[in-house]
């Protein structure tokens, strides 16, 4: 495959993309808000928080950006599992 024919990584995703990090924040609400803002800033519009735990100076947060939700049709044909 030539470089010009390679698929872009986001074009090959079937469902979604998870991002996990530790935010310095006051509580879970602030951590949730920071993750949702980050995912939106990265250009994703369908986003959720799938894990959050506040400990000490901040929160461990895992956010998910959905490209294709389960049950939705996708560009590969058929439906997502």
C-alpha positions in Angstrom: 0.0 0.0 0.0 1.4 3.4 -0.9 1.4 6.2 1.7 -1.4 8.0 -0.1 -3.6 4.9 0.2 -3.2 4.3 3.9 -6.2 4.7 6.1 -6.2 7.3 8.8 -6.3 5.8 12.4 -9.7 7.3 13.3 -11.2 5.9 10.0 -10.3 2.4 11.2 -11.9 2.7 14.7 -15.1 0.6 15.1 -16.5 2.1 18.3 -14.7 4.7 20.4 -11.5 6.0 21.8 -10.7 6.1 25.6 -8.4 8.6 27.2 -7.3 8.2 30.8 -5.3 10.6 32.9 -5.0 12.1 36.4 -6.3 15.7 36.7 -5.3 17.9 39.6 -8.8 19.0 40.9 -10.9 19.6 43.9 -13.4 16.8 43.5 -15.0 14.3 41.0 -17.3 16.9 39.6 -14.3 19.1 38.5 -12.5 16.1 37.2 -15.5 15.1 35.1 -15.8 18.6 33.8 -12.1 18.8 32.8 -12.3 15.5 30.9 -15.4 16.4 29.0 -13.8 19.7 28.1 -10.6 18.0 27.0 -12.5 15.6 24.7 -14.6 18.4 23.3 -11.4 20.5 22.7 -9.9 17.6 20.8 -12.9 17.7 18.4 -15.2 14.9 19.7 -18.9 15.6 20.2 -20.3 12.3 21.5 -18.4 11.8 24.8 -18.9 10.1 28.2 -17.0 9.5 31.4 -16.5 5.8 32.0 -14.5 5.9 35.2 -13.6 8.5 37.8 -12.0 8.2 41.2 -11.0 11.2 43.3 -7.9 10.5 45.5 -5.7 13.0 47.3 -4.9 16.0 45.1 -7.0 15.0 42.1 -9.0 12.4 40.1 -8.1 9.5 37.8 -10.6 9.9 34.9 -11.2 7.8 31.9 -13.3 9.5 29.1 -14.6 7.9 26.0 -15.2 9.6 22.7 -17.7 7.6 20.6 -17.2 7.5 16.9 -19.9 4.9 16.5 -22.0 3.8 19.4 -22.9 0.1 19.9 -25.9 -0.7 17.7 -25.3 2.2 15.4 -24.5 1.7 11.8 -20.9 2.3 10.8 -18.9 2.8 7.6 -17.6 -0.8 7.6 -21.1 -2.1 7.0 -23.6 -3.6 9.5 -23.8 -2.5 13.1 -21.3 -2.1 15.9 -21.3 -5.0 18.4 
